[in-house]
Amino acid sequence: MKRKMVIANRKMHGNIPDNKAFLEGLLDEVAELPDADYVVCMPHPYHFQVQAILTGTRISWGGQTMSRFEFGAHTGSTSPLMLLEFGCKYVIIGHSERRLSGYESDEASGQRFEEAIKVGLIPIFCMGETLKEFEAGMTVDVVIRQLNAVINRVGKEGLAKGIIAYEPVWAIGTGKAATPEHAQCILSFLRGHIELIDEALAKNITILYGGSVNAKNAQKLFSMPDIDGGLIGGASLNTQEFIAICKAANDAS
């Protein structure tokens, strides 16, 4: 059975004492949860702290976004090479909050995905529909458009080097998670789309669900055959809530 993965996206939250408590609390607990993989994506200024605490442990870490460029006159941006220098293994690409507030297009997300794998980072590629698109029955059209923006740029070989996360925008931070059945339906569709390109890739690629995952619904979500784990936002701000989700992933692996 494929190992489950749980990724904490702590967004623009935290401070040095709070980060320390979260990371050390998480380390204590996941030592007893060997059957799943765990990643923490913190705000970029705290990577020095994450690296100091997590180096040599079972928990990996990553960035929440990155520039399309390795260096240059890009004030306020973070180079993928900078992420590597602080030990990052992963980077979130195309999160809806970046697409909306950062005006990140499908094309720009594809470029970031390509740059990430070029330098050796593992991109966690997010996709998902807005409430308006969901109510209009456009979910499939939106996620396939977003996924194809990556496939058309890096091909199946490049896609194999990343992770996919389906995060319906209407479920992020709203407390209104997609039902396990809806999430399974969309992830199964995405896996089927990839299968048209490469059967082995479809079987092996990690596809996550994100959007109001919590301790109460994690077990049912992770029991679905095509859900390989979760990208966790709000629940990662509560250490015990996040640990409960990690336990659900460990038990489902």
N, C-alpha and C positions, 0 to 999 in steps of 0.2 A: 504494500500500500504506500502511496506517495506521502511523504512527510508534509504535515500542515505547516503553514507559516503565518505568524502574527506580526504585523508592523504597526508601531506606534507613530502616528503623525501628530506631534504635540503643537504644531502650528506656531503662532506667535504668542506662546505662553512660557512661563517659567522664569526663574532667577537662580542664582548659583546655589543657595541653600535648598530650594525646592527641587532643583535638578538632582542634587546629591542624594536627597532622601528618596526620590523616585528610583534612581538608578541602583542605589545600594539595596533598596527594598526588593526591587525586581531581581537582582542578582541572587539574593537569599532564596527566593522562591523558585526560580527556574532551574536551580541546581537539582531540584527534585522532579523536573519536568523534561526528561531527556529526549522525548520522541517527536518534538516539534522544533521549528526554528523561529528565532525571535530577532527583531530589528527595531531600533529606535531612531527616528528622524527628528532631530532637535533643531531649533533655530540656529542659523549658521554661527553666530558669535559664541555659542557654547560648545562648539566641536572640540575645543582644547580640553574642556572638562570631561566630555564624553570619552575622548581618547584616553585621558588619564585614568578614568575609572574602569572602562570596559576592555582595554587592551589585555589580551590573554584570556578572555572569558568566552562563554558560549554565545554571548549577545553581540550582534553586529550593529553597525550604525550607518546612517546616510544623511544626505542633504534633502531639503524640501523642494528645491529647484536648482537650476544652474543656468549659466549663460550658454548661448550657442557657440561662443568663442573662447579660445584658450587664454587669450590675453588681449590687451589693447585699450583704447580709449572708450571704456564702457562704464562710466561712473555709476556706482551703486550695485554693480553686478558681481556675481561670484563665479570665478572660473572653475571648470571641472577639475583642473589640476590642483586648485586650492583644496577642494574636497578630498582629493587623493592624499594630499600632504598631511591632512588631519585624520587619515586612516579610514575614511569613508569607503564602504564597499558598494553602497546603493545610492540612488538618487531618485526622488519622485519627479516624474515628468508629466505635464499636461493636467495637473489637478484643476478641477473646475474653478477653484478660487483664483488660480493663476490665469486661467482662460478668461474669466470675467473681469476681475479687478486688475489683472496684469495685461489684459488685451492680447493673450497668447492665442494665436491661430492654430489650426490643425497643421499647417505647414511648419510653423515655428516649433511645435511640439515634435514633429517628425525630425526636424533638424537637431533638436536637443537630444532626442533618442539616438540618432546617428553619432553625434559627438560623444555621448556617454559611452557607448560601446567601443568607440575608437580609442578612448583613453583608458578603458578597462573598468569602468563603472558598470554596475548592473542597473538599468533603468526600470523603475516601477511605473508603468505607463497607465495613467488613469483615463477613463472614458465614462460617459454617462449623459443622460438626457435631463433637460429642465422639466419642471412640472407642466409647463405649457406643451412641451413636446410629448411628454408622457400621456397627457390627456388627449392629445391629437393622434395617438397611436403611432408616433414616430420613433419609438425607442430603437427598433432594429435599424432603421435608416441612419439614425444619429451614430450609434456605436460602430456600425460598419464603416461609415464615412471616417470616423476618427481612427479606427484601427487601420483602414487602408492607407491613411496618410503616413503611417509608419511602414507598412508592408511595401508600399510603392517606393519608399526611399531606401530601405535597408534589405528588402527581400526576406525570404524565409530564414536564411542563414543569420541575418541580423536579429530578426524577431526572436529566434531561439536563444539569444543572449539576454533577453529581458523577461520581465514579469508583467502580467496584465492585471489591472484592477478595475472592475466595474463598480462605479459609484454613481448611482442616480442622484442628480443634483438636488432633487426634491427631498431626499432622505438625509442629506448631510447637515448635521447639527440641528435637525428639526425634531428628533425623537421619533420620527415616523420612518421606521426601517421598511425596506421592501420585504414582503413575505418571503420565507424560505423558498416557497414554490416559484414565485416570480423571479427571484435571484437565480435559482437553478435553471429556469427556462432561458434566461438571457445568457448565462454562462455556457449552457449547453449549446445554444445557438452560436456563440462566439467560437467555441471549440469545434463545432461542425464547420464553420466558415474556414477555420485554419486547416481542418482536415482536407478540404478541397485542394489545398496547396501542398500539404505534407502530412501524411497520416501519423508518422512517428512524432512529429513536432506537436500535433494536436494532443497526443496522448501525454507527452512529457512536459509541456509548458505549464507553468504555475499560473492559475487564474484565481484572483482573490475577489471577495465582495467587500465593499465598504459603504457606510452610510447608516449611522445610528445602531451599530453593533454594540451590544451590551452583555452583561453577565447572564441575563435572562434568555436572550435569543441566540447566543453564540452556539450553544450545543446543537440546536436544531439546524441552524445555518450550516455548521461544519459537518453535519451528517449528510448533507446533500452530495451526490456523487461528483458533481463538477465544481464544487466550491473547495478550493485548496487552502483556504484560510481567510484572514481578514486584514484590511487596512483600517486601522482604528483611530478615530479622531478624538471626539469629546471624552470617550471612556478612558482614554490614555492619560487624562489629567487626574484621574482618581487611581492611585496605585493599586488598591485592593480590587477595584472593578477590573482594571486591566489584567491583573494577575488571574482573576477568575476566568477571563477570556483565554488567557494562555493555557490554563488548565483544561478548558474545553477543547482547545486545539490539540493539546498533548493526548487527551483521551480519545480523540477522533482519529489520530494518526495510526 
